[in-house]
Amino acid sequence: MLAELPRRSDREPVVGHGEGGDDTTAIDAAVERAVVARFDATGEDFTLVSEELGVRAGGSTWVVLDPVDGSINAKRGLPFFSLSVAIAEGGTMDDVVFGYVYDFGTGEEWTAERGGGARLNGAPLDGEPPKDEIELLALEATRTDLVAKHAPALVGLVHRVRIFGSLAISLCHLADGRVDGVCSLKAARSVDIAAAQLLVRERGLSIDLPERPPFGAAPLDLEGRSRVVAAGTEELCAQITAALSA
């Protein structure tokens, strides 16, 4: 699929306006078509929530899809963007029973089953957790004005920041202990995090929607309701939230 859209000029044309509120680029549309077609081919009845197509009512099983998380990276050829798919038995974050994140850059497949743990390429994630102090904080939704506004408040709490450009992958990296915290600087949607949040929670880590708690009751829809803050403990999440709200 990506080979069919090899250049920026192939990937970045706007072909519509997604139900999630963003422009739909050619690469967004191509990945979404392929994934939805694969699910439709199963013959199962399901409710679809997708960033581009919106909500398609159906059966009691929910499929929550972000076809390309990190669209700007994808269209510019930066190898840090992902496919994110969550399967749920209802319409809230607590109802998610399976999460799948595919990193197009590294080929890593991140999965989680509710109550069954988190995995990377089929192997259990059971290594070292994030540090008790925030050496590395991954920031997402990083327009320059938001970074300039919030970064000074992180001094003293965070040693270094990383800006990758895919909230789903950043959360997976937290689950694997590669970073010590993750924060989006503007409100995120359920499609952005529905799959990756399960890896975080299955690892026993903390994730919050500080403007719209509680996290587990968040609807699986397309509205951006709150920034996302995640870290090793609830205390660290609260410290990050306090710093960014100062």
C-alpha positions as CSV (number, residue, x, y, z in Angstrom):
1,M,0.0,0.0,0.0
2,L,2.7,2.5,0.9
3,A,4.7,1.4,-2.1
4,E,1.7,2.6,-4.2
5,L,2.2,6.1,-2.7
6,P,5.9,6.4,-2.6
7,R,6.4,10.2,-2.7
8,R,5.2,13.1,-0.6
9,S,3.2,14.4,-3.6
10,D,1.4,11.1,-3.7
11,R,0.6,10.9,0.0
12,E,-0.3,14.4,1.0
13,P,-3.1,15.6,-1.3
14,V,-6.2,16.3,0.7
15,V,-9.0,14.0,-0.6
16,G,-11.7,14.9,1.9
17,H,-12.5,16.0,5.4
18,G,-12.5,13.3,8.1
19,E,-15.3,12.9,10.6
20,G,-12.6,13.3,13.3
21,G,-12.2,17.0,12.2
22,D,-8.9,16.8,10.3
23,D,-8.3,16.8,6.6
24,T,-8.1,13.4,5.1
25,T,-5.0,12.9,3.0
26,A,-4.4,10.3,0.3
27,I,-2.4,8.1,2.6
28,D,-5.1,8.3,5.4
29,A,-7.8,7.3,3.0
30,A,-5.8,4.4,1.4
31,V,-4.9,2.8,4.7
32,E,-8.5,3.2,6.0
33,R,-10.0,1.6,2.9
34,A,-7.6,-1.4,3.2
35,V,-8.3,-2.0,6.9
36,V,-12.0,-1.6,6.8
37,A,-12.2,-3.9,3.7
38,R,-10.3,-6.5,5.7
39,F,-12.8,-6.3,8.6
40,D,-15.8,-6.3,6.2
41,A,-14.5,-9.4,4.5
42,T,-15.0,-11.3,7.7
43,G,-18.7,-11.0,7.4
44,E,-19.0,-10.1,11.1
45,D,-21.4,-7.3,12.1
46,F,-19.6,-4.6,14.1
47,T,-19.8,-0.9,15.0
48,L,-17.0,1.0,13.4
49,V,-15.4,4.2,14.8
50,S,-12.8,5.6,12.4
51,E,-11.1,8.9,12.2
52,E,-12.0,9.4,8.5
53,L,-15.3,7.6,8.0
54,G,-16.8,8.4,11.4
55,V,-19.2,6.1,13.2
56,R,-20.9,3.3,11.3
57,A,-23.5,1.7,13.6
58,G,-23.6,-2.1,13.7
59,G,-23.2,-5.0,16.1
60,S,-22.2,-5.1,19.7
61,T,-18.5,-5.5,18.9
62,W,-16.8,-2.2,18.3
63,V,-13.8,-1.6,16.0
64,V,-12.0,1.7,16.8
65,L,-9.6,2.6,14.0
66,D,-7.0,5.3,13.5
67,P,-5.6,4.4,10.1
68,V,-2.5,6.6,10.3
69,D,-1.5,8.0,13.6
70,G,1.3,10.4,12.7
71,S,0.0,11.5,9.3
72,I,2.5,14.4,8.9
73,N,5.4,12.0,9.4
74,A,3.8,9.5,7.0
75,K,3.4,12.0,4.2
76,R,6.9,13.5,4.7
77,G,8.6,10.1,4.8
78,L,9.6,10.2,8.4
79,P,9.5,6.6,9.7
80,F,7.4,7.2,12.8
81,F,3.7,6.6,12.1
82,S,1.3,3.8,13.0
83,L,-1.9,1.9,12.4
84,S,-4.0,1.7,15.6
85,V,-6.9,-0.7,16.0
86,A,-8.9,-1.4,19.2
87,I,-11.6,-4.0,19.7
88,A,-14.2,-3.3,22.3
89,E,-17.3,-5.0,23.7
90,G,-19.0,-1.6,24.3
91,G,-18.6,2.1,23.9
92,T,-16.2,3.2,26.6
93,M,-12.4,2.9,27.1
94,D,-13.0,0.3,29.8
95,D,-14.7,-1.8,27.2
96,V,-11.6,-2.3,25.1
97,V,-10.6,-5.9,25.1
98,F,-7.8,-5.9,22.5
99,G,-5.4,-3.3,21.2
100,Y,-3.1,-3.5,18.2
101,V,-0.6,-0.8,17.1
102,Y,1.6,-1.4,14.1
103,D,4.7,0.8,13.7
104,F,5.3,1.3,10.0
105,G,8.8,2.6,10.5
106,T,10.2,-0.3,12.6
107,G,7.8,-3.0,11.8
108,E,7.1,-3.5,15.5
109,E,3.7,-5.0,16.4
110,W,2.3,-4.0,19.8
111,T,-0.6,-5.9,21.2
112,A,-2.6,-6.1,24.4
113,E,-5.4,-8.2,25.7
114,R,-7.5,-7.1,28.6
115,G,-6.4,-9.2,31.6
116,G,-3.8,-11.0,29.4
117,G,-0.9,-8.5,29.4
118,A,0.9,-6.6,26.7
119,R,3.2,-7.9,24.0
120,L,5.7,-6.8,21.4
121,N,6.1,-8.9,18.3
122,G,4.4,-11.7,20.2
123,A,6.7,-11.7,23.2
124,P,5.4,-10.5,26.6
125,L,6.4,-7.0,27.7
126,D,8.0,-7.9,31.0
127,G,11.1,-5.8,31.1
128,E,12.0,-2.8,33.2
129,P,9.2,-0.2,33.7
130,P,9.6,3.5,33.3
131,K,11.8,5.3,35.8
132,D,10.5,6.7,39.0
133,E,11.8,10.1,37.9
134,I,11.1,11.5,34.4
135,E,14.3,11.4,32.5
136,L,12.4,11.3,29.1
137,L,9.0,12.8,28.5
138,A,7.4,12.2,25.1
139,L,5.3,15.2,24.0
140,E,2.6,15.0,21.3
141,A,0.4,17.5,19.5
142,T,3.4,19.8,19.4
143,R,2.6,22.9,17.6
144,T,5.3,25.4,18.2
145,D,3.0,27.8,20.2
146,L,2.0,24.9,22.5
147,V,5.6,23.8,23.1
148,A,6.7,27.4,23.8
149,K,3.8,27.8,26.3
150,H,4.2,24.6,28.2
151,A,7.9,23.6,28.1
152,P,9.2,26.1,30.7
153,A,6.9,24.6,33.3
154,L,8.5,21.2,32.9
155,V,11.9,22.4,34.1
156,G,12.8,20.7,37.3
157,L,10.3,17.9,36.7
158,V,11.5,16.5,33.4
159,H,15.1,16.1,32.3
160,R,14.6,15.8,28.6
161,V,11.8,15.8,26.1
162,R,11.3,13.8,22.9
163,I,8.8,14.7,20.1
164,F,8.1,11.7,18.0
165,G,4.8,12.6,16.2
166,S,2.6,9.6,17.0
167,L,0.7,9.4,20.3
168,A,0.0,5.7,19.9
169,I,3.6,4.8,19.4
170,S,4.7,7.1,22.3
171,L,2.3,5.3,24.6
172,C,3.7,1.9,23.4
173,H,7.2,3.1,24.2
174,L,6.0,4.0,27.7
175,A,4.6,0.5,28.1
176,D,8.1,-0.8,27.2
177,G,9.9,1.5,29.6
178,R,11.6,3.4,26.7
179,V,10.3,6.7,27.9
180,D,9.1,7.7,31.4
181,G,6.0,9.8,30.5
182,V,3.8,10.9,27.7
183,C,1.7,14.0,27.3
184,S,-0.4,15.5,24.5
185,L,-0.4,19.2,24.5
186,K,-3.9,19.5,23.1
187,A,-7.1,17.4,23.4
188,A,-6.8,13.9,22.0
189,R,-9.6,11.7,20.6
190,S,-10.4,8.1,21.6
191,V,-9.3,6.8,18.2
192,D,-5.8,8.2,18.9
193,I,-5.3,6.1,22.1
194,A,-7.9,3.3,22.3
195,A,-5.5,0.6,21.4
196,A,-2.3,1.9,23.0
197,Q,-3.9,2.8,26.3
198,L,-4.5,-0.9,26.8
199,L,-0.8,-1.7,26.7
200,V,-0.2,1.0,29.2
201,R,-2.9,-0.2,31.6
202,E,-1.9,-3.9,31.2
203,R,1.6,-3.0,32.3
204,G,0.1,-1.5,35.5
205,L,1.0,2.1,34.5
206,S,-1.1,5.2,34.8
207,I,-3.0,7.1,32.1
208,D,-5.3,10.0,32.6
209,L,-7.6,12.5,30.8
210,P,-7.1,15.3,33.3
211,E,-9.8,17.6,31.8
212,R,-12.4,14.8,31.5
213,P,-12.0,12.1,34.1
214,P,-12.5,9.2,34.8
215,F,-10.4,7.6,32.1
216,G,-12.3,4.3,31.8
217,A,-15.6,6.0,31.2
218,A,-14.3,8.0,28.2
219,P,-16.6,7.3,25.2
220,L,-15.1,5.7,22.1
221,D,-16.0,8.4,19.7
222,L,-14.4,11.2,17.6
223,E,-14.5,14.2,20.0
224,G,-11.3,15.6,21.4
225,R,-12.1,15.9,25.1
226,S,-8.8,16.2,27.0
227,R,-5.1,16.1,26.9
228,V,-3.6,12.7,27.6
229,V,-1.1,12.2,30.4
230,A,0.6,8.9,31.1
231,A,3.5,7.8,33.3
232,G,4.6,5.0,35.7
233,T,2.5,6.1,38.6
234,E,-0.6,8.2,39.3
235,E,1.6,10.6,41.3
236,L,3.8,11.3,38.3
237,C,0.8,11.8,36.1
238,A,-0.5,14.3,38.6
239,Q,2.8,16.2,38.7
240,I,2.9,16.4,34.9
241,T,-0.7,17.6,34.8
242,A,0.0,20.2,37.4
243,A,3.1,21.5,35.6
244,L,1.2,21.8,32.3
245,S,-1.7,23.5,33.9
246,A,0.3,26.2,35.7
